[in-house]
Amino acid sequence: MIVGLGNPGPEYANTRHNAGQMVIGLLAERMGARFKAHRSRCDIAEGRLAGQVVTLARPRSYMNLSGGPVGALAAFYKLPAERVAVVHDELDVPFGNVRLKLGGGDNGHNGLRSITAALGTRDYYRVRFGIGRPPGRMDAAAYVLKDFSAAERKALPLEIDRCGDAVEALISKGLVAAQNEFHAAP
């Protein structure tokens, strides 16, 4: 199960906080799949990606409440946390960089905190889409809810595509090989 984090509604669609949902949208296109509503409060798309049967999920909740829908969907499919990958925005990774890991803390990311609480463990995969730190003294919460800058918007399709490639590498090659391939500077 691959989960893309974000906030619902058109006012959030192009914000940094919705990077995870942007990547999930691209992966659905690659699979030729359409999202449909699921009783878990996620929109899901099912199909094959990188030769594996996967379920893509977009929680319909706000970011900070992602755990309920993600936990419900994992329970529906009877998936252990180690079979869940969460794609999300990451302040501590520069824009244009992707980082993958298994487990770890939430680093102040309320969506991850909610998912960790719902799954009862930190041991799920994270595909971190770098958005960089806010400029100057801008509040991080305000920064993540802003649209990407003009320069970032120009590079965004390439970065979303690259992050999608990282998800596929994680599925097909495993964590270490995907890290070796994508942790180098773009």
C-alpha contacts under 8 A as a table, 3 or more apart, distances in Angstrom:
res1	aa1	res2	aa2	distance
1	M	54	V	5.71
1	M	55	T	4.80
1	M	56	L	5.90
1	M	57	A	7.16
1	M	74	A	7.67
1	M	83	R	6.37
1	M	84	V	4.92
1	M	85	A	6.31
2	I	24	I	7.79
2	I	54	V	7.24
2	I	55	T	6.23
2	I	56	L	4.84
2	I	57	A	6.08
2	I	84	V	5.94
2	I	85	A	4.80
2	I	86	V	5.87
2	I	87	V	7.32
3	V	20	G	7.70
3	V	21	Q	7.99
3	V	24	I	7.23
3	V	56	L	5.89
3	V	57	A	4.64
3	V	58	R	5.94
3	V	59	P	7.71
3	V	70	V	7.61
3	V	84	V	7.47
3	V	85	A	6.14
3	V	86	V	4.69
3	V	87	V	5.98
4	G	19	A	7.83
4	G	20	G	4.19
4	G	21	Q	4.38
4	G	22	M	7.56
4	G	23	V	6.93
4	G	24	I	5.38
4	G	56	L	7.68
4	G	57	A	6.28
4	G	58	R	5.40
4	G	59	P	7.63
4	G	86	V	6.01
4	G	87	V	4.85
4	G	88	H	6.35
5	L	17	H	7.69
5	L	18	N	6.35
5	L	19	A	7.39
5	L	20	G	4.74
5	L	21	Q	5.41
5	L	58	R	6.52
5	L	59	P	6.95
5	L	63	M	6.37
5	L	66	S	7.43
5	L	86	V	7.19
5	L	87	V	6.27
5	L	88	H	5.42
5	L	89	D	7.95
5	L	111	G	7.34
6	G	12	Y	7.96
6	G	17	H	5.62
6	G	18	N	4.05
6	G	19	A	6.94
6	G	20	G	6.19
6	G	21	Q	5.60
6	G	58	R	7.76
6	G	59	P	7.76
6	G	62	Y	6.93
6	G	63	M	5.38
6	G	88	H	7.66
7	N	12	Y	6.05
7	N	13	A	7.48
7	N	17	H	7.29
7	N	18	N	6.31
7	N	60	R	7.52
7	N	61	S	6.81
7	N	62	Y	4.72
7	N	63	M	5.35
8	P	12	Y	6.68
8	P	13	A	7.38
8	P	60	R	6.05
8	P	61	S	6.69
8	P	62	Y	6.28
9	G	12	Y	5.83
9	G	13	A	6.48
10	P	13	A	4.98
11	E	14	N	7.68
12	Y	15	T	5.37
12	Y	17	H	7.81
12	Y	18	N	6.91
12	Y	145	L	6.95
13	A	18	N	6.30
14	N	18	N	6.61
14	N	19	A	7.99
14	N	147	D	5.51
14	N	148	F	7.18
15	T	18	N	5.49
15	T	19	A	7.27
15	T	144	V	6.68
15	T	145	L	5.41
15	T	146	K	5.11
15	T	147	D	4.11
15	T	148	F	6.15
16	R	19	A	5.56
16	R	89	D	6.68
16	R	131	I	6.60
16	R	143	Y	7.76
16	R	144	V	5.01
16	R	145	L	6.20
16	R	146	K	6.36
16	R	147	D	6.05
16	R	148	F	6.03
17	H	20	G	7.51
17	H	88	H	7.56
17	H	89	D	5.76
17	H	144	V	5.02
17	H	145	L	5.89
18	N	21	Q	5.33
18	N	22	M	6.33
18	N	88	H	7.65
18	N	89	D	7.21
19	A	22	M	5.01
19	A	23	V	6.35
19	A	87	V	7.94
19	A	88	H	6.27
19	A	89	D	5.62
19	A	129	F	6.82
19	A	160	I	7.73
20	G	23	V	5.25
20	G	24	I	6.29
20	G	86	V	7.87
20	G	87	V	4.71
20	G	88	H	4.39
20	G	89	D	6.24
20	G	129	F	7.25
21	Q	24	I	4.96
21	Q	25	G	6.07
21	Q	58	R	6.53
21	Q	87	V	7.70
21	Q	88	H	7.90
22	M	25	G	5.12
22	M	26	L	6.46
22	M	160	I	6.93
23	V	26	L	5.14
23	V	27	L	6.32
23	V	87	V	7.50
23	V	160	I	5.45
23	V	161	D	7.28
23	V	163	C	6.73
23	V	164	G	5.82
24	I	27	L	5.01
24	I	28	A	6.21
24	I	56	L	6.69
24	I	57	A	7.55
24	I	58	R	7.59
24	I	87	V	7.79
24	I	164	G	7.65
25	G	28	A	5.17
25	G	29	E	6.42
26	L	29	E	5.06
26	L	30	R	6.31
26	L	160	I	7.57
26	L	161	D	7.26
26	L	164	G	7.02
27	L	30	R	4.96
27	L	31	M	6.24
27	L	49	L	7.87
27	L	56	L	7.99
27	L	164	G	6.27
28	A	31	M	5.05
28	A	32	G	6.04
28	A	33	A	5.16
28	A	34	R	6.56
28	A	35	F	7.74
28	A	45	A	6.59
28	A	56	L	7.24
29	E	32	G	4.94
29	E	33	A	6.25
29	E	34	R	7.80
30	R	33	A	7.78
30	R	49	L	7.76
31	M	47	G	6.22
31	M	48	R	6.20
31	M	49	L	6.14
33	A	45	A	5.72
33	A	46	E	6.52
33	A	47	G	6.61
34	R	44	I	7.92
34	R	45	A	5.53
34	R	46	E	7.99
35	F	43	D	5.60
35	F	44	I	4.96
35	F	45	A	4.52
36	K	43	D	5.18
36	K	44	I	5.43
36	K	45	A	6.50
37	A	41	R	7.23
37	A	42	C	6.31
37	A	43	D	4.48
37	A	44	I	6.41
38	H	41	R	5.92
38	H	42	C	5.57
38	H	43	D	5.72
38	H	44	I	6.52
39	R	42	C	7.18
40	S	69	P	5.18
40	S	70	V	7.51
40	S	72	A	5.24
40	S	73	L	5.33
40	S	76	F	7.88
41	R	59	P	6.12
41	R	60	R	5.66
41	R	61	S	7.27
41	R	69	P	5.18
42	C	57	A	5.94
42	C	58	R	5.26
42	C	59	P	4.12
42	C	60	R	5.31
42	C	61	S	7.98
42	C	69	P	5.88
42	C	70	V	7.39
42	C	73	L	7.46
43	D	57	A	5.68
43	D	58	R	5.14
43	D	59	P	6.34
43	D	60	R	6.81
44	I	55	T	6.47
44	I	56	L	5.43
44	I	57	A	4.54
44	I	58	R	6.46
45	A	55	T	5.73
45	A	56	L	5.10
45	A	57	A	6.68
46	E	53	V	7.50
46	E	54	V	5.91
46	E	55	T	4.55
46	E	56	L	6.29
47	G	53	V	5.61
47	G	54	V	5.71
47	G	55	T	6.71
48	R	51	G	5.82
48	R	52	Q	5.18
48	R	53	V	4.43
48	R	54	V	5.81
49	L	52	Q	5.32
49	L	53	V	6.44
49	L	54	V	6.47
49	L	168	E	6.79
50	A	168	E	5.49
50	A	169	A	7.60
50	A	171	I	6.58
50	A	172	S	5.69
51	G	172	S	7.17
52	Q	171	I	7.31
52	Q	172	S	7.55
59	P	62	Y	7.76
59	P	66	S	6.04
59	P	69	P	5.82
59	P	70	V	6.78
60	R	69	P	7.69
61	S	64	N	8.00
61	S	65	L	5.93
61	S	66	S	5.89
61	S	69	P	7.42
62	Y	65	L	5.52
62	Y	66	S	6.45
63	M	66	S	5.29
63	M	110	N	7.17
63	M	111	G	5.02
64	N	67	G	7.89
64	N	110	N	4.99
64	N	111	G	4.53
64	N	113	R	7.92
64	N	114	S	6.32
65	L	68	G	6.42
65	L	111	G	6.51
65	L	114	S	5.96
66	S	69	P	5.87
66	S	70	V	6.19
66	S	111	G	5.67
66	S	112	L	7.90
66	S	114	S	6.02
66	S	115	I	6.12
67	G	70	V	5.10
67	G	71	G	5.68
67	G	111	G	7.09
67	G	112	L	7.70
67	G	113	R	7.87
67	G	114	S	4.46
67	G	115	I	3.71
67	G	116	T	7.08
67	G	117	A	6.87
67	G	118	A	5.02
67	G	119	L	7.45
68	G	71	G	5.28
68	G	72	A	6.07
68	G	114	S	7.58
68	G	115	I	7.31
68	G	118	A	6.09
69	P	72	A	5.07
69	P	73	L	6.13
70	V	73	L	5.21
70	V	74	A	6.15
70	V	115	I	6.68
70	V	118	A	7.58
71	G	74	A	5.15
71	G	75	A	6.11
71	G	115	I	6.98
71	G	118	A	5.25
71	G	119	L	5.57
72	A	75	A	5.10
72	A	76	F	6.09
73	L	76	F	4.92
73	L	77	Y	6.34
74	A	77	Y	5.31
74	A	78	K	5.80
74	A	79	L	5.06
74	A	80	P	7.16
74	A	81	A	7.65
74	A	84	V	7.78
75	A	78	K	4.66
75	A	79	L	6.29
76	F	79	L	7.84
79	L	82	E	7.94
79	L	83	R	6.14
79	L	84	V	7.54
80	P	83	R	5.69
80	P	84	V	7.36
81	A	84	V	5.29
81	A	119	L	6.50
81	A	121	T	7.25
81	A	123	D	6.16
81	A	124	Y	5.07
82	E	85	A	7.89
82	E	123	D	5.98
82	E	124	Y	4.82
82	E	125	Y	6.84
83	R	124	Y	6.98
83	R	125	Y	7.82
84	V	124	Y	5.54
84	V	125	Y	6.13
85	A	124	Y	6.06
85	A	125	Y	4.33
85	A	126	R	5.53
85	A	127	V	6.96
86	V	124	Y	7.61
86	V	125	Y	6.13
86	V	126	R	4.87
86	V	127	V	6.00
87	V	126	R	5.98
87	V	127	V	4.62
87	V	128	R	5.97
87	V	129	F	7.12
88	H	126	R	7.44
88	H	127	V	6.44
88	H	128	R	5.32
88	H	129	F	5.87
89	D	128	R	5.83
89	D	129	F	4.79
89	D	130	G	6.01
89	D	131	I	6.21
90	E	93	V	5.69
90	E	128	R	5.59
90	E	129	F	5.66
90	E	130	G	4.95
90	E	131	I	5.74
90	E	132	G	7.06
91	L	94	P	7.27
91	L	130	G	6.33
91	L	131	I	5.43
91	L	132	G	4.73
91	L	133	R	5.16
91	L	134	P	7.96
92	D	130	G	7.08
92	D	131	I	7.73
92	D	132	G	5.91
92	D	133	R	6.47
93	V	97	N	6.38
93	V	98	V	7.37
93	V	99	R	7.55
93	V	128	R	7.65
93	V	129	F	7.33
93	V	130	G	4.33
93	V	131	I	6.40
93	V	132	G	5.44
93	V	133	R	7.96
94	P	97	N	5.78
94	P	130	G	4.95
94	P	131	I	5.72
94	P	132	G	4.10
94	P	133	R	7.32
95	F	129	F	7.61
95	F	130	G	4.53
95	F	131	I	4.36
95	F	132	G	5.07
95	F	152	E	7.82
96	G	129	F	7.76
96	G	130	G	6.06
96	G	131	I	7.48
96	G	159	E	5.84
96	G	186	P	6.66
97	N	129	F	6.61
97	N	130	G	5.21
97	N	159	E	7.88
97	N	182	F	7.99
97	N	183	H	7.41
97	N	185	A	6.55
97	N	186	P	6.46
98	V	127	V	7.02
98	V	128	R	5.60
98	V	129	F	5.06
98	V	130	G	5.86
98	V	163	C	6.26
98	V	166	A	7.62
98	V	182	F	6.41
98	V	183	H	6.53
99	R	127	V	5.95
99	R	128	R	5.03
99	R	129	F	6.92
99	R	130	G	7.72
99	R	179	Q	7.05
99	R	182	F	7.03
99	R	183	H	5.96
100	L	125	Y	7.28
100	L	126	R	5.65
100	L	127	V	4.63
100	L	128	R	6.08
100	L	175	L	7.23
100	L	178	A	7.54
100	L	179	Q	6.06
100	L	183	H	7.94
101	K	104	G	7.83
101	K	125	Y	5.74
101	K	126	R	5.39
101	K	127	V	6.82
101	K	175	L	7.12
101	K	179	Q	7.90
102	L	123	D	6.03
102	L	124	Y	5.58
102	L	125	Y	4.36
102	L	126	R	6.17
102	L	175	L	7.87
103	G	122	R	4.86
103	G	123	D	4.15
103	G	124	Y	5.36
103	G	125	Y	6.21
103	G	126	R	7.35
104	G	122	R	6.04
104	G	123	D	7.29
105	G	122	R	6.97
106	D	109	H	5.26
106	D	110	N	7.25
106	D	112	L	5.37
106	D	113	R	5.51
108	G	113	R	7.68
109	H	112	L	5.50
109	H	113	R	6.30
110	N	113	R	4.84
110	N	114	S	6.10
111	G	114	S	5.19
111	G	115	I	6.31
112	L	115	I	5.03
112	L	116	T	6.00
113	R	116	T	5.19
113	R	117	A	6.25
114	S	117	A	5.20
114	S	118	A	6.25
115	I	118	A	5.04
115	I	119	L	6.00
116	T	119	L	5.27
116	T	120	G	5.72
116	T	121	T	5.39
116	T	122	R	5.31
117	A	120	G	5.10
117	A	121	T	6.96
119	L	122	R	7.78
121	T	124	Y	7.62
127	V	163	C	7.81
127	V	166	A	7.79
127	V	167	V	7.03
129	F	163	C	6.80
133	R	140	A	7.50
134	P	137	R	7.38
134	P	138	M	5.75
134	P	139	D	7.14
134	P	140	A	6.11
134	P	143	Y	5.80
135	P	138	M	5.98
138	M	142	A	7.17
138	M	143	Y	6.74
139	D	142	A	5.35
139	D	143	Y	6.23
140	A	143	Y	4.92
140	A	144	V	6.27
141	A	144	V	5.57
141	A	145	L	6.66
142	A	145	L	5.36
142	A	146	K	6.57
143	Y	146	K	5.34
144	V	147	D	7.97
148	F	152	E	5.67
148	F	153	R	5.73
149	S	152	E	5.06
149	S	153	R	6.00
150	A	153	R	5.08
150	A	154	K	6.38
151	A	154	K	5.26
151	A	155	A	6.68
152	E	155	A	5.17
152	E	156	L	5.72
153	R	156	L	4.87
153	R	157	P	7.65
154	K	157	P	7.34
155	A	158	L	5.63
155	A	159	E	6.35
156	L	159	E	5.01
156	L	160	I	6.00
157	P	160	I	5.19
157	P	161	D	6.12
158	L	161	D	5.06
158	L	162	R	6.12
159	E	162	R	4.94
159	E	163	C	6.13
160	I	163	C	5.11
160	I	164	G	6.15
161	D	164	G	4.99
161	D	165	D	6.25
162	R	165	D	4.97
162	R	166	A	6.32
163	C	166	A	4.91
163	C	167	V	6.39
164	G	167	V	5.12
164	G	168	E	6.37
165	D	168	E	5.07
165	D	169	A	6.13
166	A	169	A	4.98
166	A	170	L	6.13
166	A	178	A	6.35
166	A	182	F	6.54
167	V	170	L	5.06
167	V	171	I	6.36
168	E	171	I	5.10
168	E	172	S	6.08
169	A	172	S	5.12
169	A	173	K	5.29
169	A	174	G	6.78
169	A	175	L	7.99
169	A	177	A	7.58
169	A	178	A	5.25
170	L	173	K	5.61
170	L	174	G	4.70
170	L	175	L	5.28
170	L	177	A	7.62
170	L	178	A	5.29
171	I	174	G	5.94
173	K	176	V	8.00
173	K	177	A	5.85
173	K	178	A	6.46
174	G	177	A	5.80
174	G	178	A	6.18
175	L	178	A	5.16
175	L	179	Q	6.02
176	V	179	Q	5.07
176	V	180	N	6.15
177	A	180	N	5.08
177	A	181	E	6.23
178	A	181	E	5.11
178	A	182	F	6.02
179	Q	182	F	5.28
179	Q	183	H	5.33
180	N	183	H	5.88
180	N	184	A	7.23
181	E	184	A	6.73
182	F	185	A	7.62
182	F	186	P	7.79
